[in-house]
Amino acid sequence: MERPVLLLLLLLLVFVAAGACAAAGDDAVEGPHLLYLSDRNFEHDTQAATGQTTGSWLVLFTDPDFEGGKDAELALRKLLEETRDGHPLFAKVDVAKSPKTRKRFSITNPPQLKLFHDRRMFDYSGDWTAETISEFVKQGWKETRAEEVPPEAALGGDLMEAFQHKYSQALQFLGSHPMALAVAGTMVAVAGYSITSGILGGNGKARRRSGKKSARGRKKD
């Protein structure tokens, strides 16, 4: 069984490498870096629904498949560069990679910007310029309808959804990278053949041992 296990590990490495290549291919945006939030750390870092004791957060929800994300991020980074007191905290979420967060905050048309402040959240609806965003952070949020922060979904209910999302991402990557698809397919075929051969070989050996025992028994008789 050592060979099939090794082949399966190699297949896993292909998927990991595929994800790394996809991440490396993302367009870089100049300027100071925004904090990065995801399904794993959003609630832990922001405490958005549990008191917001880490401070106020200005969070940009983006998706590479939607236009406007780069302009929104550039504007936010420019404002971050001009902000001296460190408040609010500036962050972004790639909702294409964080389906739970996307669903939690009903992100249907990214980029979307939300201010988490005073245990509430406020939606930004202005232009993607540092000036208009700055005005929103200073005063504009007071004229915006405050919304309750939705609680984080239970872990158990989202396990299958997260698995399906990762599986879909892997298929999309392999579909756009024929060479990786060919390598992955070959590994799956070889692993399947090795496992099947091991099972059939083991059954054959068992039958031969059984036959030998039966033959010895007949000789004694």
C-alpha positions as CSV (number, residue, x, y, z in Angstrom):
1,M,0.0,0.0,0.0
2,E,3.0,2.3,0.2
3,R,3.0,3.1,-3.6
4,P,-0.7,4.2,-3.7
5,V,-0.3,6.4,-0.7
6,L,2.7,8.1,-2.2
7,L,0.8,8.7,-5.5
8,L,-2.1,10.2,-3.6
9,L,0.3,12.5,-1.8
10,L,1.8,13.6,-5.1
11,L,-1.7,14.3,-6.3
12,L,-2.4,16.5,-3.3
13,L,0.8,18.4,-4.0
14,V,-0.5,19.1,-7.5
15,F,-3.6,20.8,-6.1
16,V,-1.5,22.8,-3.6
17,A,0.8,23.9,-6.4
18,A,-2.2,24.8,-8.5
19,G,-3.5,27.1,-5.8
20,A,-0.1,28.7,-5.3
21,C,0.2,29.4,-9.0
22,A,-3.2,31.0,-9.1
23,A,-2.4,33.2,-6.1
24,A,1.0,34.2,-7.6
25,G,-0.8,35.2,-10.8
26,D,-2.9,37.9,-9.1
27,D,-2.2,41.4,-10.2
28,A,-0.2,43.3,-7.6
29,V,-1.6,46.7,-6.5
30,E,0.9,49.4,-5.4
31,G,0.7,51.2,-2.1
32,P,0.6,50.3,1.6
33,H,-0.9,46.9,2.2
34,L,-4.3,46.3,3.5
35,L,-4.9,43.7,6.2
36,Y,-6.1,40.5,4.7
37,L,-9.2,38.9,6.1
38,S,-10.8,35.5,5.1
39,D,-13.2,32.9,6.3
40,R,-10.6,31.7,8.8
41,N,-9.8,35.0,10.6
42,F,-12.6,37.5,9.9
43,E,-14.5,37.2,13.1
44,H,-11.4,36.5,15.2
45,D,-9.7,39.6,14.1
46,T,-12.6,42.1,13.7
47,Q,-14.9,40.7,16.4
48,A,-17.5,42.3,14.2
49,A,-20.5,40.5,15.9
50,T,-19.0,40.1,19.3
51,G,-18.4,43.7,20.6
52,Q,-15.8,45.0,18.1
53,T,-13.3,45.4,20.9
54,T,-10.4,45.4,18.4
55,G,-11.6,48.8,17.1
56,S,-13.4,50.1,14.0
57,W,-12.7,48.3,10.7
58,L,-13.1,49.6,7.1
59,V,-13.4,46.4,5.0
60,L,-13.3,46.1,1.2
61,F,-15.0,43.0,-0.2
62,T,-13.6,42.2,-3.6
63,D,-13.8,39.5,-6.3
64,P,-11.4,39.3,-9.2
65,D,-14.2,38.3,-11.5
66,F,-16.0,41.6,-11.0
67,E,-14.8,45.0,-12.4
68,G,-13.8,47.9,-10.2
69,G,-11.9,46.0,-7.5
70,K,-8.5,47.4,-8.4
71,D,-9.8,51.0,-8.4
72,A,-11.5,50.5,-5.1
73,E,-8.3,49.0,-3.6
74,L,-6.1,51.8,-5.0
75,A,-8.4,54.4,-3.4
76,L,-8.4,52.6,-0.1
77,R,-4.6,52.2,-0.1
78,K,-4.2,55.9,-0.9
79,L,-6.4,56.8,2.0
80,L,-4.5,54.4,4.3
81,E,-1.3,56.1,3.3
82,E,-2.8,59.5,4.4
83,T,-4.2,58.2,7.6
84,R,-1.9,58.9,10.6
85,D,-3.8,57.7,13.7
86,G,-4.4,54.1,12.6
87,H,-8.1,54.4,12.9
88,P,-10.1,52.7,11.5
89,L,-8.2,49.5,10.5
90,F,-8.1,49.0,6.8
91,A,-8.7,45.5,5.4
92,K,-9.9,43.5,2.4
93,V,-11.6,40.2,1.8
94,D,-11.4,38.2,-1.5
95,V,-14.9,36.8,-1.4
96,A,-14.0,34.4,-4.3
97,K,-11.8,32.6,-1.8
98,S,-14.0,33.2,1.3
99,P,-17.5,31.9,0.4
100,K,-18.7,31.9,4.1
101,T,-17.9,35.6,4.5
102,R,-19.5,36.4,1.2
103,K,-22.7,34.6,2.2
104,R,-22.6,36.1,5.7
105,F,-22.6,39.7,4.4
106,S,-24.6,39.1,1.3
107,I,-21.9,40.3,-1.1
108,T,-23.6,40.1,-4.5
109,N,-22.0,42.9,-6.4
110,P,-18.4,43.5,-5.3
111,P,-16.5,45.6,-4.8
112,Q,-18.4,46.6,-1.7
113,L,-17.1,48.7,1.3
114,K,-18.4,48.4,4.8
115,L,-17.4,50.3,8.0
116,F,-17.7,48.3,11.2
117,H,-18.1,50.8,13.9
118,D,-19.9,51.2,17.2
119,R,-21.1,47.6,17.1
120,R,-22.9,48.2,13.8
121,M,-22.0,48.2,10.1
122,F,-22.4,50.9,7.5
123,D,-22.4,50.5,3.7
124,Y,-20.4,52.9,1.6
125,S,-22.1,53.9,-1.7
126,G,-19.9,56.7,-3.1
127,D,-17.2,56.9,-5.7
128,W,-13.9,55.0,-5.5
129,T,-11.7,57.9,-4.6
130,A,-9.7,58.4,-1.4
131,E,-11.4,61.8,-0.8
132,T,-15.0,60.5,-0.9
133,I,-14.1,57.4,1.2
134,S,-12.4,59.7,3.7
135,E,-15.5,61.8,4.0
136,F,-17.5,58.7,4.6
137,V,-15.2,57.5,7.4
138,K,-15.2,61.0,9.1
139,Q,-18.9,62.0,8.9
140,G,-20.8,60.2,6.1
141,W,-21.4,57.0,8.0
142,K,-23.5,59.0,10.5
143,E,-26.0,59.6,7.6
144,T,-26.0,56.0,6.6
145,R,-28.5,53.4,7.9
146,A,-26.9,51.3,10.7
147,E,-27.2,47.6,10.3
148,E,-26.9,44.8,12.7
149,V,-23.8,42.7,12.1
150,P,-24.9,39.2,11.1
151,P,-23.5,36.4,13.4
152,E,-20.9,34.0,12.2
153,A,-22.4,30.8,10.8
154,A,-22.1,27.6,12.7
155,L,-19.0,25.5,11.8
156,G,-20.8,22.2,11.1
157,G,-23.3,23.7,8.7
158,D,-20.7,25.1,6.4
159,L,-18.2,22.2,6.2
160,M,-19.8,20.7,3.0
161,E,-20.2,24.1,1.4
162,A,-16.5,24.9,2.0
163,F,-15.5,21.5,0.6
164,Q,-17.7,22.0,-2.5
165,H,-16.2,25.5,-3.0
166,K,-12.6,24.2,-2.8
167,Y,-13.5,21.3,-5.2
168,S,-15.0,23.8,-7.6
169,Q,-11.9,26.0,-7.5
170,A,-9.7,23.0,-8.2
171,L,-11.7,22.0,-11.2
172,Q,-11.7,25.6,-12.6
173,F,-7.9,25.8,-12.2
174,L,-7.4,22.4,-13.9
175,G,-9.8,23.3,-16.7
176,S,-7.7,26.4,-17.5
177,H,-4.4,24.6,-17.1
178,P,-4.4,21.5,-19.4
179,M,-0.9,20.4,-18.4
180,A,-1.9,20.3,-14.7
181,L,-5.1,18.5,-15.7
182,A,-3.1,15.9,-17.6
183,V,-0.7,15.3,-14.7
184,A,-3.5,15.1,-12.2
185,G,-5.4,12.7,-14.4
186,T,-2.4,10.5,-14.9
187,M,-1.7,10.3,-11.1
188,V,-5.3,9.4,-10.4
189,A,-5.2,6.6,-13.1
190,V,-1.9,5.2,-11.8
191,A,-3.1,5.4,-8.2
192,G,-6.4,3.6,-9.1
193,Y,-4.5,1.0,-11.0
194,S,-2.0,0.4,-8.1
195,I,-4.8,0.1,-5.6
196,T,-6.8,-2.3,-7.8
197,S,-3.7,-4.4,-8.5
198,G,-2.9,-4.5,-4.8
199,I,-6.4,-5.7,-3.9
200,L,-6.5,-8.3,-6.8
201,G,-3.0,-9.4,-6.0
202,G,-3.8,-9.9,-2.4
203,N,-6.9,-11.9,-3.2
204,G,-4.9,-14.1,-5.6
205,K,-2.3,-14.8,-3.0
206,A,-5.0,-15.8,-0.5
207,R,-6.6,-18.2,-3.0
208,R,-3.2,-19.8,-3.7
209,R,-2.5,-20.3,0.0
210,S,-6.0,-21.7,0.5
211,G,-5.4,-24.1,-2.5
212,K,-2.1,-25.3,-1.0
213,K,-3.7,-26.0,2.3
214,S,-6.5,-28.0,0.6
215,A,-4.0,-30.0,-1.4
216,R,-2.0,-30.9,1.8
217,G,-5.2,-32.0,3.5
218,R,-6.1,-34.3,0.6
219,K,-2.6,-35.9,0.7
220,K,-3.0,-36.7,4.4
221,D,-6.3,-38.4,3.7
